[in-house]
Amino acid sequence: MPGLCFSPSQMKLHAMEFIPFGKTHTLQKTPIILFLLGTFALLLLTIIPLCYPLLGYPLYQNFSKSPPSSSLGSKDDHVLLATKCDIFSGEWVPNPEAPYYTNTTCWAIHEHQNCMKYGRSDTEFMKWRWKPDECELPVFDPAEFLEIVRGKSMAFVGDSVGRNQMQALICLLSRVEYPIDVSYTPDEQFKRWRYPSYNFTMATFWSPYLVKEEEADANGPTHTGLFNLYLDQFNEEWTTQIEEFNYLIINAGHWFFRPCVYYENHQIVGCRYCLRDNVTDLPMSYGYRKAFRTAFRAINSLENFKGITFLRTFAPSHYENGEWDQGGDCLRTRPFRTNETKLEGINLELYVTQLEEFKIAEMEGKKRGLKFRLLDTTQAMLLRPDGHPSRYGHWPHENVTLHNDCVHWCLPGPIDTWSDFLLEMLKMEGGGHDESSYQEKFHSSDWKMKLR
């Protein structure tokens, strides 16, 4: 029922269907019953759970609104204001001062995200910043970031969108210092960068499915390959490498749209669009859930890992007028407003799956003293159909067949805001705040899971 906020006992999100209210019962109209009923109604209005605005439900907060940005002063003011809102819920507003680097000043931009180099003529997609509903989100300060991470290390584990995020961070930091390549392998999927002046290292670990996988057929049913996913087995290419890192940013998403065969306990349990006889076709969320569960289990099982794990949530693609391989494209030149689109369908299902598995991992991690944080980019990126490379990721005359890219993000572009989010979260970690103040600031999974 759109527009309503249901309590956990009244609402269950499963395959995007809401369970209706149960059968009502007749009440005896006695004064005691009426009194109790009235008391219960007031109590219900007081404790009714918050409902996540990403799903189109209203957000209740008992915080006062922040003053306008012109009144923001010291760093302490920023921290104070940031504790009063969910920084991940908001709108995009014009920012004429952006971008803070260009494709000519940063060498870290992947060719297929170098939109300006390859002919994109409009520039407005670079001139927006994220404005939370109830406060200001400071623009990324590279010097402050490098001071916070001095002597530490950060690993990005996941797919090419995760690599896209790391490259955006490198470009933003380039105003202070460029890193040197300290990779232990020539494989471009496993890069390490070190900032000598700050003794800070960043690394990327390629693992688009997070679990052990192998390509069974390079072509496959959709000409994108067929992959065997071992949903209960760790991918040791990253799980054996991350114990030394202070921060771990984990992500996965778009590769799960490809045909896959799912294995558990060394047996085929089903697949996604593998078109094999006698193999049950399972929803994509089945493999997605099991993969995250195994990845989080791997993190929580590492004896020497003491770092903070950030789950960077799913960033939807924006194909219109066709699928990615059927002429679909993303040609919009302005962001959506929140009332112009909503998270739905498989995007909603994958996002909720992430929240559910994150909550389980967070609870298990607390037993070992580990911290799990939700870097919730989903709403912000849902509103940015204008920020993808489309056809501007390669020269038009290149003798290759490449589909329009509505998955990755132009650099400079909207993905730079992920560094704004990350820095604000790191500031809170290092500010001596207790766990309850962190939860208040970022509305952790405890709050968001009340939509279940």
Sequence and secondary structure as in RCSB ss.txt:
>XXXX:A:sequence
MPGLCFSPSQMKLHAMEFIPFGKTHTLQKTPIILFLLGTFALLLLTIIPLCYPLLGYPLYQNFSKSPPSSSLGSK
DDHVLLATKCDIFSGEWVPNPEAPYYTNTTCWAIHEHQNCMKYGRSDTEFMKWRWKPDECELPVFDPAEFLEIVR
GKSMAFVGDSVGRNQMQALICLLSRVEYPIDVSYTPDEQFKRWRYPSYNFTMATFWSPYLVKEEEADANGPTHTG
LFNLYLDQFNEEWTTQIEEFNYLIINAGHWFFRPCVYYENHQIVGCRYCLRDNVTDLPMSYGYRKAFRTAFRAIN
SLENFKGITFLRTFAPSHYENGEWDQGGDCLRTRPFRTNETKLEGINLELYVTQLEEFKIAEMEGKKRGLKFRLL
DTTQAMLLRPDGHPSRYGHWPHENVTLHNDCVHWCLPGPIDTWSDFLLEMLKMEGGGHDESSYQEKFHSSDWKMK
LR
>XXXX:A:secstr
 TT    TTT   BTTB             HHHHHHHHHHHHHHHHH     GGGT      S     GGG  SH
HHHHHHHTTS TTSEEEEE TT  SS TTT TT  GGG TTTTT    GGGSEEEEESSS      HHHHHHHTT
T EEEEEESHHHHHHHHHHHHHHTTT   EE  SSS TTS EEEETTTTEEEEEEE TTSEEEEEEESS TTSS 
EEEEEEEEE HHHHTT TT SEEEE   GGGGS EEEEETTEEEEEES   TT  B  HHHHHHHHHHHHHHHHH
H SS   EEEEE       BSS TTTT B    S   GGG    HHHHHHHHHHHHHHHHHHHHHHHHT EEEEE
  HHHHHT TTSS BTTTS TT SS    B SS  SSSGGGHHHHHHHHHHHHHTTT  HHHHHHHHT HHHHGG
G 
